[in-house]
Amino acid sequence: MREQLRIYTINKGQLQQFVAEWNEKLRPLREKLGFRVVAAWTVPETNQFVWVQRYEGDKSWEEQDKAYFASEERRVMQPDPGRLIARMETYDAEPAL
């Protein structure tokens, strides 16, 4: 099992738009391709969207992530929710509890 923490700084004034598009488009596709969204939060004071995802499948994380971005559904996604992201931080996370 592997978990990943992602912190997105969203363009000013676009946080709620991003959340809507993430819930409508990105999250369902991630889940369809074997990722599990563990949790997601907004931090309005810093215009950030923070989420944790998990993958426990047979392929490596890298292979499955590549399959996500190569999927027809992701390639034709319009408008691309990525347009709303100003900065992206990605970290592998390990349980501390």
NORKAVEN-V522811 format. One record per pair of residues at least 12 apart in sequence whose C-alpha atoms are under 10 Angstrom apart, sorted by the first residue. I is the first residue (numbers start at 1). J is the second residue. D is the distance in Angstrom with one decimal. If there is no record, write none. Layout:
BEGIN
i/j/d
I/J/D
I/J/D
END
This chain:
BEGIN
i/j/d
1/54/7.0
1/55/5.9
1/56/4.6
1/57/8.0
1/60/9.9
1/61/9.3
1/94/9.8
2/35/10.0
2/53/8.4
2/54/5.6
2/55/5.5
2/56/6.6
2/57/9.6
2/60/9.4
2/61/7.6
2/92/7.5
2/93/7.6
2/94/7.9
2/95/10.0
3/35/9.6
3/36/9.2
3/37/9.5
3/38/8.7
3/52/6.8
3/53/5.6
3/54/4.3
3/55/6.6
3/56/8.9
3/61/9.4
3/91/8.7
3/92/6.0
3/93/5.4
3/94/6.9
3/95/8.7
4/37/9.7
4/38/9.6
4/51/8.3
4/52/5.5
4/53/5.4
4/54/6.4
4/55/8.7
4/61/9.9
4/90/6.9
4/91/5.6
4/92/4.5
4/93/5.3
4/94/8.4
5/38/9.8
5/39/9.6
5/40/9.7
5/50/7.4
5/51/5.9
5/52/4.6
5/53/6.8
5/54/9.1
5/89/8.2
5/90/5.9
5/91/5.1
5/92/6.2
5/93/6.1
5/94/9.6
6/40/9.4
6/49/8.1
6/50/5.7
6/51/5.4
6/52/6.2
6/53/8.2
6/88/7.2
6/89/5.7
6/90/4.6
6/91/6.4
6/92/8.8
6/93/9.7
7/40/9.8
7/41/9.6
7/42/9.7
7/43/10.0
7/48/6.7
7/49/5.9
7/50/4.5
7/51/6.7
7/52/8.9
7/87/8.2
7/88/5.9
7/89/5.0
7/90/6.5
7/91/8.6
8/42/9.5
8/47/8.4
8/48/5.5
8/49/5.1
8/50/6.3
8/51/8.6
8/82/9.9
8/84/9.5
8/85/6.3
8/86/7.4
8/87/5.7
8/88/4.6
8/89/6.3
8/90/8.6
9/42/9.9
9/43/9.3
9/46/7.4
9/47/5.8
9/48/4.4
9/49/6.4
9/50/8.7
9/84/8.8
9/85/6.0
9/86/5.6
9/87/5.0
9/88/6.4
9/89/8.5
10/44/9.8
10/46/8.7
10/47/5.6
10/48/5.7
10/49/7.1
10/82/9.3
10/83/9.2
10/84/5.8
10/85/4.6
10/86/5.3
10/87/7.0
10/88/8.8
11/47/7.3
11/48/8.9
11/83/8.7
11/84/5.6
11/85/5.9
11/86/5.4
11/87/8.6
12/44/9.9
12/46/9.2
12/47/6.6
12/48/9.6
12/84/8.9
12/85/9.6
12/86/8.8
13/44/9.7
13/47/7.9
13/84/9.7
14/47/8.2
14/84/6.6
14/85/8.9
15/42/7.9
15/43/9.1
15/44/7.6
15/46/9.9
15/47/6.2
15/48/7.2
15/49/7.5
15/84/8.1
15/85/9.2
16/42/8.9
16/44/9.3
16/47/9.5
16/49/9.6
17/81/8.8
17/84/8.3
18/49/8.5
18/81/6.5
18/82/8.6
18/83/9.2
18/84/6.4
18/85/8.2
19/40/9.6
19/41/9.3
19/42/8.3
19/49/7.8
19/81/9.3
20/81/9.5
21/79/9.1
21/80/8.8
21/81/6.2
21/82/9.7
21/84/9.8
22/49/10.0
22/81/7.0
22/82/9.4
25/73/9.2
25/74/8.7
25/77/7.9
25/78/9.7
25/80/9.3
25/81/8.3
26/68/9.9
26/73/9.7
26/74/8.1
26/77/9.1
26/80/9.6
26/81/8.0
26/82/9.8
27/53/9.7
29/68/7.7
29/71/9.2
29/73/7.7
29/74/7.7
30/53/9.0
30/55/9.9
30/64/9.7
30/65/8.8
30/68/6.9
30/69/9.7
30/74/9.6
31/53/9.4
31/54/9.7
31/55/9.5
31/68/9.9
32/68/9.4
33/55/9.6
33/57/9.6
33/64/7.6
33/65/8.9
33/67/8.1
33/68/6.7
33/71/9.2
34/54/8.8
34/55/6.6
34/56/7.8
34/57/6.7
34/58/9.8
34/59/10.0
34/64/8.0
34/65/9.7
34/68/9.4
35/53/6.5
35/54/5.6
35/55/4.8
35/56/7.6
35/57/8.2
35/61/9.3
35/64/8.5
35/65/8.9
35/68/9.5
36/52/8.6
36/53/5.5
36/54/5.0
36/55/6.3
36/56/8.6
37/51/7.5
37/52/6.1
37/53/4.4
37/54/6.4
37/55/9.0
38/51/7.5
38/52/5.4
38/53/5.3
38/54/6.7
39/51/5.6
39/52/5.4
39/53/7.3
39/54/9.9
40/52/6.4
40/53/8.9
47/86/9.9
48/85/9.2
48/86/9.7
48/87/9.3
48/88/9.7
49/85/9.4
49/88/9.6
50/88/9.9
50/89/9.5
50/90/10.0
51/90/9.9
52/90/9.7
52/91/9.5
52/92/9.5
52/93/8.6
53/92/9.8
53/93/9.6
54/92/9.9
54/93/9.6
END
